[in-house]
Amino acid sequence: MTTADDDAPALPPREALVNVIHSPTRLAVLATLNRVQHVAFADLRENLHVSAPELSRQIAILEREGMVEVAKLRVRRVAVTHVRLSDSGRERFAEYLKHLYAIVREEEG
């Protein structure tokens, strides 16, 4: 079975980039999450050297887009916020990187 998307011409890599990922902080969040199963919010904040409010804002944007999942876990009676890359977020990030690499190769070539 084919869909309308199957017949659509492929976009040039530059036009295929997902804007929501393009923010430096969101890009760093996704790159970090792509390497781990999940991470505590405090550890992510410390690793990225951003303030808690700024990280919360960026994660909320990614969560609205369905790219990350946020969960409160209990660790020694303390609620700890953990963030993970969703399955679709992992796929979308891989696709973003593919397009980004294509752009870089075009510029180098």
Secondary structure, 3 states (H helix, E strand, C coil): CCCHHHHCCCCCHHHHCCHHHCCHHHHHHHHHHHCCCCEEHHHHHHHHCCCHHHHHHHHHHHHHCCCEEEEEEEECCEEEEEEEECHHHHHHHHHHHHHHHHHHHHHHC
